[in-house]
Amino acid sequence: MNDKLVVSDLPDSELKGKVIFLRVDFNVPIRDGKISEDYRIRRAVPTIDYLVDRGAKVIVASHMGRPRGKIIKSLSIEPVASRLTELLGREVKFVGKVIGKEVKNVVDNLKNGGLLVLENLRFHIEERNNEPGFCKELASLADIYINDAFGTSHRAHASTFGMASHFSVRLAGFVVDRELKFLGKLLDCPRRPYSVVVGGSKIKDKIHALKNLIEKADQVIIGGGVAYTFLKAKGINVGDSITEDEMIPWVKEALDKYGDKIVLPVDHIVAESFENRKNLIVVDDEIPDELHGFDIGPKTAALFISSLKGNSTIFWSGPMGVFEVDDFSSGTTHIAGAIALSTWRGTTTVVGGGDSISALRKAEVLLSEISHVSTGGGASLEFLGGNELPGISILNDKKN
Ligand code: AMP
């Protein structure tokens, strides 16, 4: 449950004229200076609007990519500041710096409702290292701290953690609040029946989330590369498909304990190799030696779709195959479509972890056809694994 104080819990009078440090997640893909996917920027708009409409002076800060303390022009936040100007229809200042006199000067001259976007926080190595002097300097710019960067909340960096302790008012923005509500509900009293669909390539990356979710869900549907370790653990030949042998002991235990609720693929689209995929075939059950399974087969897609019917809650994480290429995207497209249809039928649908947004886009599912698309890949899995996220724990509790 979300017990963190949210920006809307503060009286408007506490915001007017105050300088807010708003940590957002603007880590969006940029190619040749153009933003190719702006979902995370659009998601940040309601919190920004809320603050400027109430006369706050807002400093918006984010990281982008992994510049490791170096100034890398292609990782500048400047294109995001321009995009934000278009989205908001208001003036957005950009200084090209994170700290220092120039920044201080612009902040001092912000009018009520004014907006300033800082340069990429990770151009300073002190950000990742949570360096105390850097935290103090960032914090000295503002009166109130707001975290709306759910996707980075699992990192104890300067802007997500260290600087927050310098403020007495440390609030969640609307993005963080929504994430905590939807993801919290998946762990805590989801509407039942409740199904979890897991895919992708690695169990290891999602083991904590998987352990937690297998226990709580009524049904766990497993596809993608992850399924082959489950099938191998059952003694089914998976050929040369991707497997994680070190996970087999845990998988066997899970199958023993929760086998009744685990649904696995019954056929596969296989090829000699990813590069040599001229002769794609569909095989039932066992995969012959030297062949790789790269997508779930049509019978599996039908089985998964029928298993998803009638659920009240569905959580999906990870593609059903190597969806990046058309040859192996059919399973992911079918499941994405079935989940979108479930939303229309009244199911609460949540998609998160890994590269879910690309999978939905590839399947031509509108993000608005899913009840909640998490902005945090790693952070959502950490949260679902029951781990405390430093960027969330540091925020004020509602009861205080
Ligand atoms: P993850 O980060 O673990 O969610 O994995 C996402 C990746 O899993 C995607 O890039 C897919 O291409 C990959 N993937 C899905 N199914 C398979 C498969 N059967 N074999 C190899 N890779 C897969």
Boltz pocket constraint, residues with backbone or C-beta under 6 A from the ligand:
constraints:
  - pocket:
      binder: B
      contacts: [[A, 199], [A, 200], [A, 201], [A, 202], [A, 203], [A, 205], [A, 224], [A, 225], [A, 226], [A, 242], [A, 293], [A, 294], [A, 295], [A, 317], [A, 318], [A, 319], [A, 320], [A, 321], [A, 322], [A, 323], [A, 324], [A, 353], [A, 354], [A, 355]]
      max_distance: 6.0
